[in-house]
Amino acid sequence: MRDEGIENLLTRHRLPDPVYVTRPTMPELSSYHSHLEEIWRSRWLTNDGRFHSEFEDKLRQYLHVEHINLFVNGTIALLVALQALDIDGGEVLTTPFTFPATIHVLHWNRITPVFCDIDADTFNIDPTGLERRITPDTKAVLAVHVYGIPCDVEAIQSIADRHGLHVIYDAAHAFGVNVGDRSIVKYGDISALSFHATKLFTTIEGGALVSGTERERERIRFLKNFGISDEEHVIGPGINGKMNEFQAAFGLLELELVDQEIENRRRLTQLYRRHLEGIKGLKYPNDVPGVRHNYGFFPVLVEPGAFGTDRSRLSDLLRLCNVFPRKYFFPLCSRYPCYSSLPSASPGNLPTATMVADRVLCLPLYGDLEESVVKTICGIIETIHTETTKR
Ligand SMILES: *Cc1c(COP(=O)(O)O)cnc(C)c1O
């Protein structure tokens, strides 16, 4: 192996400061400060305060949706979505190629996750494999728009309709994504958003549920506030999922920045694509015609034979250069000890997901990442390819 040679070569490319996979856009501190002064004056910290209602309104307009509920985080939002649809047992068809929260919320609702394989191009649940996994216990499909790439929403809906299943979308990555001129969060019964600090649009921690009807929205409103309907009535077993005023005030300011953030990421994504084009053994998703993408992530798939080395070695070598990519999502959720003994968790059942999880690496991407840094990262990757394929 020529490993030591590469490592020496790469010291030339080492960046002075660490470059992480993402970094949040921050609003003007003075703007947040004046919101804080208002919170201090009113002493209204949470429970439907003025920032909460304004943020909910603005978000409704931005997403072009009618029925939305804000949450303290995306995981509690997903947990409540299942409760709102009365899914608290049985089986739910889902994807192993996701963040742990997607599957854990099933477990917390005493639902058995049934892992289905993904599509190699979209990384999303493959609708062609769904129908044969349906049993009399199947209650719903919980699909994820991974990296903000839309699921095959039409195919999933028609299968769900044929079998009387609910459809829930984990849209944690899909803020601002439209299919045609329709927001992606308008598909399915309920969509869940996450506004965690690592997401494109953030309220520090936070999330939301978008539902199809006002009735559902009302139900979710009770569920996220202990089931309280008024001072003397608790109408069901709810939980505390409320977003507070500090989050909502932050979100209001972030909302003014999000279109520029998406535009900056679009430009950097194109730069990555231009500079990585032609390196053998690397693949990355391209824009889907008719879709407004949000460029939340820049995933690349490394085919070790053609590239020269595998994903993990590439990741280690980038780290030597002060670049910190992430293996989103490795390992698959089906490999966690809490789920790996499920019949649907066997790698043989999930060949595409297994292959993608073994090859994927998300490169740094955020709005104020410098173009020169993107070029340096691409240069490092090219050097590694050249060095590992020459003999
Ligand atoms: C971030 C994320 C979540 C969880 O959201 P939190 O707001 O961090 O609780 C759920 N699903 C996916 C796919 C995510 O990436």
The ligand as an SDF file (V2000), in Angstrom:
LIG
                    3D

 15 15  0  0  0  0  0  0  0  0999 V2000
  -33.0010   15.3170   12.4460 C   0  0  0  0  0  0  0  0  0  0  0  0
  -33.9110   14.2250   12.0830 C   0  0  0  0  0  0  0  0  0  0  0  0
  -34.9820   13.8290   12.8990 C   0  0  0  0  0  0  0  0  0  0  0  0
  -35.1400   14.2830   14.3170 C   0  0  0  0  0  0  0  0  0  0  0  0
  -35.3360   15.6050   14.4970 O   0  0  0  0  0  0  0  0  0  0  0  0
  -34.9690   16.3360   15.8800 P   0  0  0  0  0  0  0  0  0  0  0  0
  -35.5490   17.6970   15.6380 O   0  0  0  0  0  0  0  0  0  0  0  0
  -33.4860   16.3490   16.0000 O   0  0  0  0  0  0  0  0  0  0  0  0
  -35.6490   15.6250   16.9900 O   0  0  0  0  0  0  0  0  0  0  0  0
  -35.8580   12.8720   12.4180 C   0  0  0  0  0  0  0  0  0  0  0  0
  -35.6860   12.3020   11.2260 N   0  0  0  0  0  0  0  0  0  0  0  0
  -34.6640   12.6280   10.4120 C   0  0  0  0  0  0  0  0  0  0  0  0
  -34.5420   11.9610    9.0900 C   0  0  0  0  0  0  0  0  0  0  0  0
  -33.7240   13.5870   10.8150 C   0  0  0  0  0  0  0  0  0  0  0  0
  -32.6860   13.8620   10.0300 O   0  0  0  0  0  0  0  0  0  0  0  0
  1  2  1  0
  2  3  1  0
  2 14  2  0
  3  4  1  0
  3 10  2  0
  4  5  1  0
  5  6  1  0
  6  7  2  0
  6  8  1  0
  6  9  1  0
 10 11  1  0
 11 12  2  0
 12 13  1  0
 12 14  1  0
 14 15  1  0
M  END
$$$$
